[in-house]
């Protein structure tokens, strides 16, 4: 009995040591200004060693922002998931239940990071600030490890991603503020 237990523990440790790694990456297209009031937020799947990825089998997660302004989601699919795309619930600052992935594996390894979806974030005000974005609640993340359907591997403990959007006020407002301060300083010197 003792030998059986030690063999089982060794097999579990070996399987975990060679586990596929993966993470979600968050990318922001640009800073927000009055001239460019929206930024595209893109979510990518990054799959690492030890095996190549022939596609993202699926990912189910939430996307958050420190303040509301998410627009509608645009999925980027090579093959939509079975049953079609499932749109997340948009709470303004939280996209709940983002579900993405491929139905079938590719014939060759895919380029990673792999674009899962894009969503627009639009500013409603332009005072200088930083908006934080992050993924959380990853319920499922899997990859195809070969071009056959049966080679779907669940990625244990995937890493969440994060990014920031910079809100920059109009350059003319900063210039007006500087000019106003200069005039005030000049007026005080004359007294």
N, C-alpha and C positions, 0 to 999 in steps of 0.2 A: 504494500500500500504506500509506503514512504517513497519508493522509487517512482510510482505513478504520479504522485503529487509533484515531485521535483521536475519530472519531465514536462508536465503541464505548465508549470511556472516558467521554465526555460523557453517553451514554445511561445507563450504569450509575450515574453520580453523580446524575443527575436522578431516576432511579427510587428510589435510596436516600434522597435528600433528602425525598421525599414519602411515605416509608414510614409505615405505621400504627404507632402506639405502644401499648404495653399493659403492665400489671403485675398481679401478684397482691397482694391486700390481705388481711391477717390481722386479725381482730377478736375480742376476748375479751368475753364478756357481763358478767362480774362478777369481783370479787376473791374469793378462797377463804377461808372461815372455817369453824370447826367447825359452824356453823349452815347454811352453804351450801358443802358440800364439793366441789361440781362447778361447772365453768364450761363454757359452750358456746364452742367455737372455730369461727368461721365464716371461710371463704375466699371472697373475692369476686374477680371478674375486672373490671378497670378497663381500658377501651379508650378511647384518646384520638384526637386529630386525626390525619390530616386528614378521614377519612370517618366517617359515623355507623355504628353497629353494629346489625345486624339479628339478632344472636344470637352466642353464643360457639360457634364450630364445634367446638372441642375444646381441652382443656388436659390435659397429662400432666406430673406433677411429684411431688415428695416433700415431706412435711411432717415437721418435726423438733421435738422439745422437749428442753430441757436435762436433763430427768429423765423416767422412764417414768410413764405413767398414762393413755394414750389409751384410750378405750372404742371401741365399734364405730362405724363411719362411717354417717351418714345423708346420702344424696344428695338434693339439692333440684333436681328437673328440671322444665323445661317440657316437654321431649321427651327421653326417655332415649336414649343413644347406640345406634347399631345393635348388636344382639346383647344389649341390656340393660346394666344397670350393671355395671361391673367393680370389684369391691371390692379395695382395696389390701391388701397384706400388713402386718399390724399387729405391729411389733416392740416395742411398749410405748412407746418414746420416738421412734419413727420409723414413719410411715405411708409405705410404699414403693409407688410406682406408682399414685398417685391419678389416676384418669382420669375426666374430666367433660366435659360439653358438651351440645350439642343436635344432633338428627338433621336438623331442618329449620329454615330461617330464619323469623323472625317476619314478619308482613306490614308492620309499622311498626318504626321504630327502638326498641330496647329501652332501658330505664332502666339506667344504669350508676352505681355498680358493680353487677354482676350476681352474685347469690349462687350459688356453685358447690356447696358442701357445708358440712355442719356436723358436728362431732364433739365428744363430751364428754371433758373432762379432769378426773380425780378425784384429789384429794390423799389420800395415805395417812398423812401426818403434818402437824402444824400449827405447826411452828416457823417463825418469820418468815423469808421468803426470796422471791426472785423466780425464776420459771420463764420461760426464754426460749423463744419459738416462732419458727420461720422456715420459709419454703419454699426449696427448692433443686432443682437438677437438672431444670429445665424443659426437657423434651424436645420439647414441642409446645404451641403456643398460637396459636389462629386465630380469626378472626371473619368473620361474613357481612357483606359491605359493601353488599348489596342483598337484596331479598326473594326472589331466585331462588337455587336450589341451586348454580349454577355460580360464584357470586361469593364464594368462600371465600378469605380472604387470610391467609397465615401472618404472624404478627407477629414481626419480627426483634428479637432481643435483648430479650425481655421482662424486666421488673424483678421480682426476688423480693420478697416481703413479710415482715414480722416484727411481733411484738407480745410483750407480757409478761403473765404472770399473777402477781398479788401474793398471797402466802399471809400471812394475818393471823391471829395466835393469838386465842383467845377473849378477849374484853374482861375477863372475870372473872379470867383468869390474870394479866393485866397488873396488875389492881387488887390481887390477892393479893400479887404481887411487891412492889408499892408499899407495901402495908400491912405486909408483913414487913420491908421496909427501914426503914420509919418506926418500928416497934417496936424494932428493933435499935438505931437511933439514940437512941431514948428511953432504952433500957436502959443504953447507954454513958454518957449524960449523968448518970444517977443515981449511977454509981460514982464 
